[in-house]
């Protein structure tokens, strides 16, 4: 049993990443920081977050418990993600190209 409430629901990656080690929901690419960011948008309602991500409630609860144990790690990951812009992304992915779409459709183009 993990310290976060359920056995084997979280894993971490030590693979190179610009923010260092990342905690993930096991068997997915969903990071704990992303769950926490969503939880803030859902006023902390774990069931709403579980519904949003279509994941079991226990997984979301484990991610939020991890955040309670390591808030500075997760807050830093969220801050890093929020300050990422296209130029910094392009440094990591030199072949990335910016695609812009005009979403203001006129009557004649629908």
C-alpha positions in Angstrom: 0.0 0.0 0.0 1.4 3.4 -0.9 1.3 6.4 1.4 -1.2 8.0 -1.0 -4.2 5.9 -0.3 -4.2 3.0 -2.8 -1.6 0.5 -3.9 0.1 0.9 -7.2 -1.9 3.8 -8.5 1.0 6.2 -9.0 4.3 5.9 -10.8 7.1 8.3 -11.4 9.4 8.8 -14.3 13.1 9.6 -14.0 13.4 10.0 -17.7 14.8 13.4 -18.8 12.1 16.0 -18.5 12.5 19.8 -18.2 10.9 19.8 -14.8 12.7 16.7 -13.5 10.9 13.7 -12.0 7.2 13.5 -12.8 4.5 11.6 -10.9 1.9 9.9 -13.2 -1.2 7.9 -12.7 0.0 4.4 -13.3 -0.7 3.0 -16.7 -1.4 6.4 -18.2 0.4 9.5 -19.3 -1.7 11.6 -17.0 0.5 13.6 -14.6 -0.4 14.4 -11.0 0.2 18.1 -11.7 -2.4 18.0 -14.5 -4.9 16.4 -12.1 -4.2 19.0 -9.5 -4.6 21.8 -12.1 -8.0 20.3 -13.2 -9.0 19.9 -9.5 -8.5 23.6 -9.1 -10.9 24.3 -12.0 -13.5 21.9 -10.4 -13.2 23.6 -7.0 -11.4 20.5 -5.6 -14.2 18.1 -6.4 -12.4 14.8 -7.0 -15.4 13.1 -8.4 -15.8 15.8 -11.1 -12.2 15.5 -11.9 -12.5 11.7 -12.2 -15.5 12.2 -14.5 -13.6 14.7 -16.6 -10.6 12.5 -17.2 -12.7 9.3 -17.3 -10.6 7.7 -14.6 -11.5 5.9 -11.4 -12.1 8.1 -8.4 -9.4 6.2 -6.5 -6.8 7.3 -9.0 -7.7 10.9 -8.7 -7.8 10.7 -4.9 -4.4 9.2 -5.0 -3.1 12.0 -7.1 -4.5 14.6 -4.8 -3.1 12.8 -1.8 0.3 12.9 -3.5 -0.1 16.6 -4.0 -0.8 17.0 -0.3 2.4 15.2 0.5 4.5 17.0 -2.1 2.9 20.4 -2.8 6.0 22.3 -3.8 7.0 19.7 -6.4 3.6 19.8 -8.0 3.2 23.6 -7.7 6.5 24.0 -9.5 5.5 21.6 -12.3 2.3 23.6 -12.8 4.2 26.9 -12.8 6.6 25.5 -15.4 3.8 24.3 -17.6 2.0 27.7 -17.4 5.1 29.7 -18.4 5.8 27.4 -21.4 5.4 29.3 -24.7 6.0 28.3 -28.3 9.6 29.6 -28.3 10.6 27.5 -25.4 8.7 24.5 -26.9 10.6 25.0 -30.1 13.9 24.9 -28.3 13.1 21.4 -27.1 11.4 20.4 -30.5 13.3 22.3 -33.2 11.0 21.0 -36.0 7.9 22.3 -34.3 5.9 24.7 -36.4 3.2 27.1 -35.2 -0.2 26.5 -36.8 -2.7 29.3 -36.6 -6.4 29.0 -37.4 -8.9 31.7 -38.3 -11.9 30.7 -36.3 -13.9 33.8 -37.4 -15.9 32.2 -40.1 -17.9 34.5 -42.3 -21.4 33.6 -43.4 -20.2 32.7 -46.9 -17.6 30.1 -45.7 -19.8 27.9 -43.6 
